[in-house]
Structure formats: structure tokens, C-alpha cells
Amino acid sequence: MAATAILPLAATEGAIQQLVPTDTAIIIEARLTTLTATCPCCGVAARRRQSQYQRRLADLPWQGVPVVVRLVVRRFWCDNPACPRAIFAERIPALAAPYARKTRRLLAVLTPLGFALGGEGGRRVLALLGMPASGDTLLRLVRRAVVAPCDG
């Protein structure tokens, strides 16, 4: 059986600072550690930090207990004077899409369950599995999913 990482970050990209178990969830506190970040608009590597903020991402549960990733994300000044975006936040495409509140691997579980069980039925099953999500969220994921055309 292949081992999987707690977070899909290389050792040079980021580090888990601590795991905090609470009554309702397990919180993974992590931080990105690279010295530079690439501007999503122009592609130039930036070194000048502007600020930082905390992102909260829902992740796959562990033993039926919900997991929350608390990720410190830094904002950088773009070093390209011609770039229309002066400030940008570093991105982690392997972990989550920009502005997302759920990790990619959690969405990879929720979407097929939404297709199989629908909204309210899926919500009830997910609550038992430690992945609380509303029926509306499951239906939104189903509508957003790309489905291959039928050959026939």
C-alpha cells in the first residue's frame, strides 16, 4: 500500500507546524515556506512580502472526525512594473483552488457521492462519515462537474 502525505506539499514548499485535536475536529496548522511566489497574472517570481492571512480548508476526515487545515498564506508585491496585479497571494494548486474552502481531495469524494446519492441522501451519509456538507453543496458540485458526452 502506497503511503500518502497528510498534505500534498513538498518539504521545500511548506511545513505542518502542529496538529490540534479539539472536541469537534482535528486542526492541521501549516505554513508555506518558499522564499518566492509566482504572480498568477504575469508569471514573474516575487520576493517582497506584503502581508499574510489564514485560510481554513475542510479536508478528508480522520477516523470519522472532521479535519480542518489552517494554512498561513502570504501576500506578495509583484516585481513586474507592467503587471496589472500589484499584490497577489501565493497559490497551492495541489491542495485547493483559489478561493476554495474545501481541499481538492475532499471535493474528489463529495462529487461522486453527490452523483450517487443526490442532495439530502448524500448529506445524511456524509454526516455519518464525518464530512458535513449540505445537500445544496452536493447538488452544486454535481452541476459544476464536467461529464463526458454520451457516445450513441
Backbone bond lengths (Angstrom), bond angles and torsions (degrees), N, CA, C in turn:
res aa  C-N    CA-C-N  psi(-1)  N-CA   C-N-CA  omega(-1)  CA-C   N-CA-C  phi
1 M - - - 1.444 - - 1.525 108.85 -
2 A 1.321 116.44 131.09 1.460 121.01 -178.17 1.521 110.17 -76.92
3 A 1.323 115.20 139.99 1.463 120.61 177.71 1.530 109.11 -79.88
4 T 1.311 116.75 142.14 1.456 120.97 175.95 1.515 108.98 -117.89
5 A 1.313 115.50 149.85 1.456 120.91 -179.30 1.528 109.49 -79.74
6 I 1.325 115.32 156.07 1.462 119.45 176.11 1.518 109.38 -64.14
7 L 1.334 116.72 -44.35 1.463 122.43 175.82 1.520 108.16 -127.47
8 P 1.327 118.31 143.56 1.464 120.30 -179.09 1.535 112.20 -79.21
9 L 1.323 116.39 61.32 1.459 122.47 178.04 1.519 108.51 -122.74
10 A 1.324 116.52 136.56 1.460 120.01 173.03 1.523 108.60 -71.85
11 A 1.337 116.46 158.26 1.462 120.48 -178.74 1.525 111.75 -60.74
12 T 1.327 117.57 -27.45 1.461 120.51 179.61 1.524 112.35 -83.13
13 E 1.335 118.14 -13.90 1.469 121.67 -178.06 1.524 113.55 -89.54
14 G 1.311 116.69 -39.67 1.447 119.03 -174.72 1.509 112.05 -163.80
15 A 1.326 114.85 175.59 1.453 120.24 -178.33 1.519 109.90 -146.06
16 I 1.324 115.17 144.64 1.458 120.87 172.53 1.520 106.70 -83.14
17 Q 1.318 116.68 124.89 1.457 120.35 -177.92 1.517 111.86 -87.84
18 Q 1.333 116.83 -40.83 1.457 119.04 176.35 1.513 110.85 -165.24
19 L 1.328 115.11 158.32 1.455 123.64 172.77 1.520 106.66 -109.61
20 V 1.337 116.00 126.26 1.461 120.69 -177.05 1.523 109.02 -118.71
21 P 1.332 117.74 105.37 1.468 118.94 175.60 1.528 110.16 -80.41
22 T 1.323 115.99 132.91 1.460 121.08 175.37 1.526 107.92 -121.38
23 D 1.324 116.60 -177.59 1.464 120.43 179.05 1.522 112.15 -67.74
24 T 1.325 117.13 -28.80 1.465 120.30 -173.26 1.515 114.36 -111.56
25 A 1.339 118.98 -15.31 1.464 120.56 -175.84 1.520 110.57 -161.72
26 I 1.326 114.74 168.73 1.458 122.31 169.88 1.521 105.80 -107.92
27 I 1.330 116.55 126.33 1.451 121.00 -177.81 1.522 108.70 -106.77
28 I 1.329 115.90 124.66 1.465 122.00 175.73 1.520 106.67 -101.13
29 E 1.322 116.90 115.63 1.459 120.82 177.68 1.518 107.80 -97.66
30 A 1.341 115.83 122.01 1.461 121.19 -175.89 1.520 109.89 -135.64
31 R 1.321 114.05 164.01 1.461 121.15 -178.45 1.530 107.70 -147.62
32 L 1.314 115.87 143.73 1.458 121.01 174.50 1.520 108.69 -84.46
33 T 1.349 116.73 143.26 1.455 119.89 -171.42 1.519 114.16 -122.92
34 T 1.317 119.54 2.24 1.457 119.92 179.82 1.521 110.20 -65.80
35 L 1.314 116.48 152.43 1.460 120.80 -178.35 1.522 112.42 -80.24
36 T 1.322 116.66 -25.75 1.466 120.80 -177.90 1.521 110.00 -125.83
37 A 1.325 115.13 164.55 1.463 122.06 173.61 1.521 106.99 -139.37
38 T 1.321 116.24 146.94 1.457 121.12 -178.77 1.515 110.27 -93.11
39 C 1.316 115.85 130.45 1.466 121.22 178.72 1.527 109.03 -65.60
40 P 1.334 118.56 127.33 1.467 120.75 -179.28 1.527 112.62 -70.11
41 C 1.305 117.19 -16.37 1.461 121.13 -176.78 1.532 111.67 -88.57
42 C 1.345 117.09 -49.79 1.467 119.84 -174.83 1.523 113.59 -112.31
43 G 1.331 118.70 -14.78 1.451 121.68 177.01 1.528 115.23 84.89
44 V 1.327 118.18 7.33 1.461 121.92 179.98 1.530 109.54 -84.28
45 A 1.332 116.30 137.85 1.459 120.82 178.05 1.528 109.35 -75.13
46 A 1.326 116.11 132.60 1.461 121.73 -178.54 1.519 109.70 -116.10
47 R 1.334 116.69 144.76 1.456 122.58 179.78 1.526 112.81 -115.50
48 R 1.321 117.83 -20.49 1.467 120.98 -173.49 1.526 110.55 -84.04
49 R 1.336 115.90 115.05 1.461 121.03 179.51 1.509 110.51 -80.30
50 Q 1.322 115.98 139.27 1.459 121.45 178.75 1.529 110.10 -101.38
51 S 1.327 116.85 -47.83 1.463 121.82 -179.28 1.518 108.13 -167.96
52 Q 1.313 116.40 -168.58 1.464 121.47 175.74 1.524 108.99 -149.81
53 Y 1.315 115.46 160.22 1.460 121.16 176.61 1.517 108.44 -149.47
54 Q 1.310 116.54 170.96 1.456 121.80 -177.31 1.514 110.84 -108.78
55 R 1.332 116.19 130.17 1.467 121.60 174.68 1.513 108.37 -105.64
56 R 1.332 116.08 140.64 1.467 121.55 176.27 1.527 107.61 -113.39
57 L 1.324 115.77 120.20 1.457 121.60 -178.76 1.521 109.74 -121.50
58 A 1.319 116.97 130.55 1.459 120.86 173.20 1.527 107.84 -77.36
59 D 1.330 116.63 137.15 1.460 121.80 -178.83 1.521 109.37 -126.66
60 L 1.320 116.38 178.03 1.461 121.12 178.33 1.526 110.42 -60.02
61 P 1.316 117.58 143.85 1.469 119.87 -179.35 1.528 111.66 -73.03
62 W 1.324 115.14 160.52 1.453 122.19 174.60 1.520 107.44 -119.14
63 Q 1.317 116.79 117.92 1.467 122.62 -178.60 1.527 111.80 53.56
64 G 1.338 116.73 37.68 1.452 121.46 178.43 1.520 114.22 81.33
65 V 1.329 118.09 2.40 1.470 122.25 179.58 1.538 107.88 -101.44
66 P 1.323 117.75 126.55 1.466 119.51 179.02 1.531 111.92 -59.13
67 V 1.330 115.48 144.96 1.463 122.34 179.02 1.521 108.23 -117.13
68 V 1.331 116.21 133.18 1.457 122.91 177.58 1.525 107.77 -120.22
69 V 1.324 116.49 130.07 1.463 121.57 175.96 1.518 107.18 -98.08
70 R 1.322 116.15 118.95 1.460 122.02 174.92 1.524 106.12 -101.68
71 L 1.322 116.34 104.40 1.458 122.21 -172.16 1.519 110.41 -110.49
72 V 1.330 116.91 126.06 1.462 121.48 175.28 1.521 107.33 -84.42
73 V 1.326 115.19 117.86 1.468 121.98 -178.03 1.522 107.63 -112.54
74 R 1.332 115.56 135.67 1.466 120.03 -178.82 1.522 110.55 -98.66
75 R 1.324 115.00 148.47 1.463 121.72 172.20 1.520 107.56 -102.28
76 F 1.325 115.67 142.40 1.460 121.71 -178.75 1.522 110.63 -124.42
77 W 1.345 115.69 153.52 1.458 121.79 170.26 1.521 106.32 -85.09
78 C 1.323 118.15 132.53 1.463 121.37 176.12 1.524 107.80 -73.55
79 D 1.340 116.48 131.46 1.459 121.56 -177.69 1.525 113.10 -85.59
80 N 1.320 117.80 -1.97 1.462 121.63 178.68 1.528 108.44 -91.60
81 P 1.326 119.01 112.86 1.471 120.41 -177.89 1.532 113.11 -65.10
82 A 1.327 117.87 -22.44 1.465 121.00 -179.52 1.531 112.55 -86.30
83 C 1.312 118.05 -5.61 1.469 121.25 -177.27 1.527 110.12 -75.13
84 P 1.331 117.87 134.16 1.467 119.86 178.70 1.531 113.32 -72.32
85 R 1.313 117.70 -17.27 1.460 121.30 -179.84 1.524 108.67 -100.52
86 A 1.290 117.89 110.03 1.462 121.65 -177.02 1.524 111.67 -78.29
87 I 1.337 117.13 -39.46 1.463 122.38 -177.43 1.520 108.38 -126.10
88 F 1.326 115.99 137.89 1.465 120.09 178.30 1.520 109.27 -143.50
89 A 1.308 115.80 158.47 1.469 122.09 177.17 1.522 108.46 -100.54
90 E 1.329 115.41 144.17 1.458 118.82 178.12 1.524 109.45 -66.18
91 R 1.320 115.38 148.91 1.465 120.64 -175.67 1.519 110.72 -117.20
92 I 1.313 115.11 151.57 1.458 122.83 179.42 1.520 107.97 -129.12
93 P 1.334 118.19 78.31 1.461 119.75 -173.75 1.532 114.25 -62.56
94 A 1.326 118.68 -26.35 1.463 120.18 178.48 1.524 111.76 -71.73
95 L 1.322 117.24 -24.12 1.463 120.85 -177.13 1.525 112.37 -95.33
96 A 1.338 117.38 -50.96 1.462 120.43 -176.69 1.524 109.90 -157.46
97 A 1.316 115.32 154.54 1.457 121.33 175.58 1.529 109.26 -73.44
98 P 1.330 117.55 159.78 1.467 118.65 175.89 1.530 110.59 -58.14
99 Y 1.296 116.85 138.46 1.465 126.10 179.21 1.529 113.68 69.25
100 A 1.322 119.07 0.80 1.469 121.63 -178.12 1.527 110.59 -71.91
101 R 1.318 115.66 151.87 1.464 121.59 176.19 1.517 112.23 -113.24
102 K 1.340 115.52 2.20 1.458 121.17 177.09 1.529 107.87 -130.45
103 T 1.333 117.11 146.21 1.456 120.48 178.10 1.527 109.80 -71.78
104 R 1.321 115.75 159.99 1.470 120.57 179.18 1.524 111.18 -61.53
105 R 1.334 117.11 -38.14 1.464 117.86 -177.93 1.531 111.84 -71.56
106 L 1.337 119.07 -29.31 1.462 120.27 173.75 1.529 109.76 -69.02
107 L 1.325 117.06 -42.16 1.472 120.01 177.51 1.521 111.50 -62.91
108 A 1.344 116.82 -32.82 1.470 120.49 178.69 1.526 111.58 -66.90
109 V 1.322 118.72 -20.65 1.467 122.64 175.53 1.525 110.84 -91.83
110 L 1.332 116.42 -41.92 1.462 120.13 -176.34 1.525 113.04 -66.52
111 T 1.325 117.63 -39.26 1.473 120.21 -176.12 1.527 112.54 -62.67
112 P 1.346 120.52 -51.74 1.475 118.82 177.83 1.527 113.16 -62.53
113 L 1.349 116.83 -33.92 1.465 118.57 177.09 1.523 110.70 -67.22
114 G 1.320 117.17 -34.61 1.461 120.46 175.34 1.519 111.15 -63.66
115 F 1.341 117.16 -40.93 1.461 120.77 177.19 1.529 111.10 -65.33
116 A 1.333 116.73 -42.36 1.459 120.51 -174.73 1.522 113.10 -75.60
117 L 1.334 117.52 -40.31 1.461 120.39 -170.92 1.517 114.64 -112.46
118 G 1.314 117.14 -11.83 1.459 119.41 -178.74 1.519 111.36 79.64
119 G 1.321 115.58 -165.33 1.456 121.56 -173.66 1.510 114.69 -73.17
120 E 1.327 117.51 -73.01 1.464 121.09 -173.67 1.526 113.04 -69.87
121 G 1.332 117.20 -38.47 1.470 119.49 176.78 1.522 111.01 -63.04
122 G 1.319 116.83 -42.17 1.458 121.59 177.43 1.514 111.65 -64.25
123 R 1.324 117.30 -39.60 1.461 121.57 179.04 1.522 111.03 -59.59
124 R 1.340 116.77 -43.46 1.464 120.44 -178.58 1.531 111.22 -66.51
125 V 1.322 117.61 -42.15 1.469 120.61 179.33 1.525 110.51 -67.06
126 L 1.320 117.21 -42.72 1.464 120.75 -179.25 1.528 111.70 -64.32
127 A 1.310 118.40 -34.27 1.465 120.97 177.10 1.527 110.28 -62.72
128 L 1.335 117.29 -37.90 1.462 120.81 177.54 1.524 112.01 -68.45
129 L 1.340 117.04 -29.68 1.465 121.93 -178.27 1.526 113.14 -87.46
130 G 1.320 118.23 -3.49 1.461 120.66 -179.66 1.511 113.64 85.06
131 M 1.327 117.02 21.79 1.464 121.97 178.39 1.519 109.05 -121.93
132 P 1.314 119.12 72.61 1.460 119.53 -176.46 1.530 111.28 -63.16
133 A 1.320 114.98 126.03 1.462 122.36 176.07 1.521 106.85 -152.28
134 S 1.305 116.73 145.22 1.456 119.88 -179.69 1.527 110.25 -78.74
135 G 1.306 115.23 160.52 1.456 120.20 175.55 1.517 111.38 -61.96
136 D 1.329 116.58 -37.02 1.467 120.57 177.33 1.522 111.64 -62.44
137 T 1.327 116.97 -38.06 1.465 120.31 178.19 1.518 110.54 -63.16
138 L 1.331 117.20 -43.54 1.463 120.24 179.53 1.527 110.98 -63.17
139 L 1.320 116.90 -43.44 1.463 119.49 178.81 1.528 111.59 -65.70
140 R 1.327 117.33 -35.51 1.471 121.09 176.78 1.524 110.42 -63.80
141 L 1.334 117.24 -40.92 1.461 120.83 178.00 1.526 111.53 -65.41
142 V 1.324 116.69 -38.16 1.467 120.64 178.15 1.526 109.96 -64.51
143 R 1.334 117.42 -44.14 1.465 120.55 179.60 1.517 111.91 -65.28
144 R 1.318 116.77 -33.50 1.461 121.66 -177.53 1.532 112.36 -79.99
145 A 1.328 118.22 -19.39 1.471 121.88 -175.30 1.517 110.96 -67.07
146 V 1.324 114.49 145.50 1.456 121.37 176.61 1.523 107.70 -91.08
147 V 1.319 116.07 121.12 1.456 121.80 -177.89 1.531 108.32 -111.73
148 A 1.328 115.99 133.59 1.458 120.40 179.33 1.515 110.15 -67.14
149 P 1.340 117.86 142.54 1.465 119.13 178.86 1.520 111.85 -66.63
150 C 1.317 115.02 151.02 1.453 122.14 -179.12 1.528 110.05 -79.15
151 D 1.329 117.56 131.40 1.465 121.66 176.61 1.527 108.03 -89.58
152 G 1.287 115.95 112.38 1.453 114.94 179.18 1.426 115.14 170.34
